[in-house]
Amino acid sequence: MPILKRSSYYENDYRQSPALIRARRPYIFKNAITGVAIMSFALGVFAFTLKAVGQDTFEDVVVPDATSQPPKTPNVQAGGR
């Protein structure tokens, strides 16, 4: 005896039943429009961000002069002693 009632919207092999397809039919167009709107917004934010970052010339960033010698490291003996 199953504990949960089996949904009538799916077939035995978990495919959509005709009842589920009929129930979803009125929302297909609205969901497609909503998906396109969300995707357009995300792509717009992405394009705006790339354009805004691409305009920065980083002239205000101070770059230190290159050193002629590598930094000195302390003497480290092999074996950790």
WOMOJO-V407836 format. One record per helix or strand of 2 or more residues. SS is the DSSP state (~ for helix, > for strand). FROM is the first residue (numbers start at 1). LEN is the number of residues. If there is no record, write none. Layout:
ss:from:len
SS:FROM:LEN
SS:FROM:LEN
This chain:
ss:from:len
~:18:8
~:28:27
